[in-house]
Structure formats: structure tokens, C-alpha cells
Amino acid sequence: MATGARPILIHTSTGTFREALPEGGVLLGLDPGTKTIGLALCDAGWRFASPTRTLTRRKFRDDKAEIAALIAERAVRGMVIGLPLNMDGSDSPRAQSARAMARNLGDLNLPIMMWDERWSTVAAERAMIAQDMSRARRAERIDAHAAALILQGAIDALSGALF
């Protein structure tokens, strides 16, 4: 590590993540998929998460540049990345990919929390169906909605909200 460089701040517990952000702030939620990355943002008080957009994956440096631009535009203070574990809690190949994404985003110098995202896409799709959203509209928005569910779960836990 170069002199003066900050260590990569990847957290797996809400306690250490909250300690890294004692004043709160806007958080960015990411739902990394093989073809897309769903993005969501929450308010600085960690009350509600909203879907933002879905990035079509390209070269990682291009994806990272778009994420960095959103971070700068919205004054993001931390990131929550969905961690797609197997149903038994073990790592899946996609979980390994999500962890690699976190490491590769580490030089953006923001705290990052990995959040168990099992069922987030299923829950997002059910909610969108309940809203009578067309299949085509669901297909283009599902990943951003899943990112919002991931982020909402994390901020509920961070703020001590009861489910």
C-alpha cells in the first residue's frame, strides 16, 4: 500500500460499518449481476431506499467510472453491495464475484458493506407484479428494485428498525 493510501474498508457487520459512518450520509446500494448492476440510493438519515437505475455491464473500468460519477453527484458516503450467498449460507460463484467487485471499488475510498441478498430479486419481482407492472418494464427495472431492497434491509439494520 502506498504511503498515505487508505485501506480498503469492506465490512460484513452493521456495527463496524456504522462506526465507519458516525454521521450517516447517503448510501449507494448495488445489486451486481452478470449482465447488469442495479443501483439504489438512500437518504442521508437512512430512512428509505429508492431504485436509481440499472447499468448494463461493460468493461469494469467503465462501470466503475459511472459508479464514481454517481458517488460524486450524490455525495455518497458508503456503499452496500449485495452478496448472493447459497441458500445454506455458503459462498456461490456470484458471491465471489461480488466480493471481487467490492475489492475493485475499494480505491474509491468509501466504506463498503457486503449484505446478504438472498431472495432480493424474487421479492422485487413480486412487488413489481403487485404494482401491475408490465413484464417489459419489470425486466428493465428489476435490478434497480433489487438494489433498493438490499439497501433498505441494510439501512433498517443500521438504524435499528424493527421488521
C-alpha positions in Angstrom: 0.0 0.0 0.0 1.3 3.4 -0.9 2.2 5.9 1.8 -1.0 7.8 2.8 -3.3 5.4 1.0 -6.3 4.4 3.0 -7.0 0.6 3.5 -10.0 -0.9 1.7 -12.9 -0.7 4.1 -15.0 -3.7 3.5 -17.4 -4.6 6.3 -19.6 -7.7 6.9 -21.3 -6.4 10.1 -23.6 -3.4 10.5 -21.7 -2.4 13.7 -18.4 -1.8 12.1 -20.0 -0.2 9.0 -21.9 2.2 11.2 -18.7 3.0 13.1 -17.1 4.0 9.8 -20.0 6.4 9.2 -20.8 8.0 12.5 -22.6 10.9 10.9 -24.7 8.8 8.4 -24.9 10.1 4.9 -26.2 8.9 1.6 -25.5 5.3 0.8 -25.3 3.6 -2.6 -26.8 0.1 -2.9 -25.5 -2.2 -5.7 -27.0 -5.5 -6.9 -24.2 -6.9 -9.1 -25.3 -9.3 -11.8 -23.5 -10.9 -14.7 -25.1 -8.6 -17.3 -26.2 -5.6 -15.2 -25.6 -3.7 -12.0 -28.7 -2.4 -10.2 -28.2 0.9 -8.3 -30.2 2.4 -5.5 -29.7 5.3 -3.1 -30.9 6.1 0.3 -31.4 9.4 2.1 -28.7 10.7 4.5 -30.8 9.8 7.5 -31.0 6.1 6.4 -34.8 6.0 6.4 -35.7 5.0 2.8 -34.0 3.5 -0.2 -35.1 4.1 -3.8 -34.2 2.4 -7.0 -32.0 4.7 -9.2 -31.0 2.9 -12.4 -29.6 -0.2 -13.9 -26.2 -0.2 -15.6 -25.5 -2.6 -18.4 -22.2 -4.1 -17.6 -19.3 -3.3 -19.9 -15.6 -3.2 -19.0 -15.2 -2.8 -15.3 -13.3 0.5 -15.6 -16.3 1.9 -17.5 -18.8 0.6 -14.8 -16.6 2.0 -12.1 -16.4 5.4 -13.8 -20.2 5.5 -13.9 -20.5 4.5 -10.2 -17.8 7.1 -9.3 -19.8 9.8 -11.1 -22.9 8.9 -9.2 -21.0 8.9 -6.0 -19.7 12.4 -6.7 -23.0 13.7 -8.0 -25.0 12.5 -4.9 -22.3 12.9 -2.2 -22.4 9.2 -1.4 -20.7 8.3 1.9 -20.7 4.5 1.7 -21.8 1.5 -0.4 -23.8 -1.6 0.3 -23.1 -4.4 -2.1 -25.5 -7.4 -2.4 -23.8 -10.7 -1.5 -25.6 -13.6 -3.3 -25.0 -16.5 -0.9 -26.3 -20.0 -1.5 -29.4 -20.9 0.5 -27.2 -22.7 3.1 -25.2 -19.5 3.6 -22.1 -20.7 1.8 -20.4 -18.7 -1.0 -21.7 -19.0 -4.5 -19.6 -18.2 -7.6 -21.6 -15.0 -7.8 -20.7 -14.2 -4.2 -17.0 -14.4 -5.1 -17.7 -12.0 -8.0 -19.5 -9.6 -5.6 -16.5 -9.7 -3.2 -14.1 -9.0 -6.1 -16.3 -6.0 -7.1 -16.0 -4.7 -3.6 -12.3 -5.0 -3.6 -12.1 -3.3 -7.0 -14.3 -0.4 -5.8 -12.1 -0.1 -2.7 -9.9 2.6 -4.2 -13.0 4.9 -4.2 -12.2 5.3 -0.5 -15.7 4.7 0.8 -16.7 2.2 3.4 -18.3 -0.9 1.8 -20.7 -3.3 3.5 -21.5 -6.7 2.0 -25.2 -7.5 2.6 -26.8 -11.0 2.2 -29.1 -10.6 -0.7 -30.8 -14.0 -0.9 -34.4 -13.5 -2.2 -34.0 -9.8 -3.1 -34.7 -10.3 -6.8 -37.7 -12.6 -6.1 -39.1 -10.0 -3.6 -38.5 -7.2 -6.0 -40.3 -9.0 -8.8 -43.3 -9.9 -6.5 -43.6 -6.2 -5.5 -43.5 -5.1 -9.1 -46.1 -7.7 -10.1 -48.3 -6.4 -7.2 -48.0 -3.0 -8.8 -49.3 -4.4 -12.0 -46.0 -3.5 -13.8 -45.7 -5.0 -17.3 -43.2 -7.8 -17.9 -41.1 -5.5 -20.2 -41.0 -2.7 -17.6 -40.1 -5.3 -14.8 -37.3 -6.6 -17.0 -35.7 -3.2 -17.3 -36.1 -2.2 -13.6 -35.8 -5.4 -11.7 -32.1 -5.0 -10.8 -32.5 -1.4 -9.5 -35.5 -2.5 -7.4 -33.5 -5.4 -6.0 -30.7 -3.0 -5.2 -33.3 -0.9 -3.3 -34.4 -3.9 -1.3 -30.8 -4.8 -0.5 -30.1 -1.2 0.6 -33.4 -1.0 2.6 -32.6 -4.1 4.5 -29.1 -2.8 5.3 -30.3 0.7 6.5 -33.1 -0.9 8.6 -30.5 -3.0 10.3 -28.1 0.0 10.6 -30.8 2.2 12.1 -32.1 -0.5 14.4 -35.6 -0.6 12.8 -37.8 -3.5 13.8 -39.0 -5.7 11.0 
